[in-house]
Amino acid sequence: MEVEFGNAGEVQTKGTGWFIGFSEWSKSGPGNLRHMPSDLESTGLCVKWFLHAKGDPNGEAKPLSEGRTVSMLVAAPSEFKLEFSRSPGFEPSETLTFVLRRPGDFAAWGQGLYHRAFGLKEACILTIRWLPRA
């Protein structure tokens, strides 16, 4: 399953802070989800900034993902749980779970996955989505 979890302040960026981009150090995890070659075009750039109240969302499954997505906790410590599955039923044995707790914690995922989120505490989340062209 193409999903990467981490913290933007802890991934190797050679001191630049660019944790998503075209530099070699952005290649990591399954599918190199944070790497975007400089000669590869992309479309459909979307950016979402949202302050989720505790209990929002509460686990409703989202549509099948397209392209690449990165969601990051950007404010004070919190708890925002993300789950990923290849099927809409989220069978426990086929579901990856990660909780964003510290500012900079992120989840990156590729196309063809279902995801759902749980606002365990109030959480400010920045989400970026784009469609790389093959």
C-alpha positions in Angstrom: 0.0 0.0 0.0 1.5 3.3 -1.1 1.4 5.3 2.2 4.2 7.1 4.1 4.0 8.4 7.6 6.6 10.8 9.2 7.3 14.2 10.6 8.4 17.0 8.2 10.9 18.3 10.7 12.6 14.9 11.0 12.8 13.6 7.4 16.2 14.2 5.6 16.1 17.5 3.6 19.8 18.3 3.5 19.1 21.3 5.6 16.7 22.9 3.1 13.3 22.1 4.7 11.9 20.9 1.3 10.4 17.5 2.2 8.3 17.3 -1.0 9.9 18.1 -4.3 12.3 17.1 -7.0 15.5 16.7 -5.0 16.9 13.2 -4.5 16.4 13.3 -0.8 12.6 13.5 -1.2 12.7 9.9 -2.5 11.6 7.7 0.4 8.9 5.3 1.4 6.7 3.2 -0.9 6.3 4.8 -4.3 8.5 7.8 -3.6 5.3 9.7 -2.9 7.1 12.9 -1.8 9.2 13.0 -4.9 8.1 14.9 -8.0 10.7 14.9 -10.8 11.3 18.4 -12.1 10.5 17.4 -15.7 7.2 15.7 -14.8 4.1 17.9 -15.1 1.2 17.7 -12.7 -2.4 19.0 -12.8 -5.2 19.5 -10.4 -3.3 21.1 -7.5 -5.6 21.4 -4.5 -4.7 22.9 -1.1 -7.0 22.6 2.0 -6.5 24.3 5.4 -9.1 23.2 7.9 -9.6 23.4 11.7 -11.3 20.2 12.6 -13.3 20.2 15.9 -13.0 17.2 18.2 -15.2 14.5 16.6 -15.0 16.0 13.1 -14.7 14.0 11.0 -15.8 10.8 12.7 -14.7 8.1 10.2 -16.8 8.6 7.1 -15.0 6.9 4.2 -13.8 9.2 1.5 -13.9 8.4 -2.2 -11.1 6.4 -3.9 -8.0 8.6 -3.9 -6.5 10.0 -7.1 -3.0 11.3 -7.6 -1.0 12.0 -4.5 -2.1 13.5 -1.2 -0.2 14.8 1.8 -2.0 15.7 5.1 -0.1 17.4 7.9 -0.9 18.6 11.4 0.2 22.2 11.5 -0.8 23.5 14.9 -0.4 22.6 18.5 -0.2 19.0 19.6 -3.4 17.1 18.8 -4.7 13.7 17.8 -6.0 13.2 14.3 -6.3 9.6 13.2 -6.1 8.6 9.5 -6.9 5.1 8.2 -6.1 3.7 4.8 -7.4 0.6 3.0 -7.6 -0.8 -0.5 -11.3 -1.7 0.0 -14.2 0.5 1.3 -14.9 -2.0 4.1 -11.7 -1.1 6.0 -11.1 -4.7 7.2 -8.8 -4.5 10.2 -6.2 -6.9 8.7 -6.0 -4.7 5.6 -6.1 -1.2 7.2 -3.1 1.0 8.0 -3.6 3.5 10.8 -1.5 6.5 11.8 -2.3 9.3 14.4 -1.0 12.8 13.7 0.1 14.1 17.1 2.9 16.7 16.7 3.1 19.7 14.4 4.8 18.4 11.2 3.4 14.9 11.5 2.2 13.8 8.0 0.7 11.0 6.0 1.3 10.8 2.2 -0.6 8.5 0.0 -1.0 7.5 -3.6 -3.9 6.7 -5.8 -6.3 3.8 -5.5 -6.8 3.9 -1.7 -9.7 4.6 0.5 -9.1 6.7 3.6 -11.1 8.0 6.5 -10.2 10.3 9.4 -11.2 10.7 13.0 -10.8 14.0 14.9 -9.8 12.7 18.3 -9.0 16.2 19.4 -9.2 19.6 17.7 -6.7 19.6 14.9 -5.6 22.1 12.2 -4.7 20.1 9.1 -3.1 21.2 5.8 -3.8 18.9 2.9 -2.2 19.1 -0.5 -3.3 17.0 -3.5 -1.9 16.9 -7.0 -2.1 14.6 -10.1 1.3 13.7 -11.6 1.2 13.2 -15.4 2.8 10.0 -16.6 
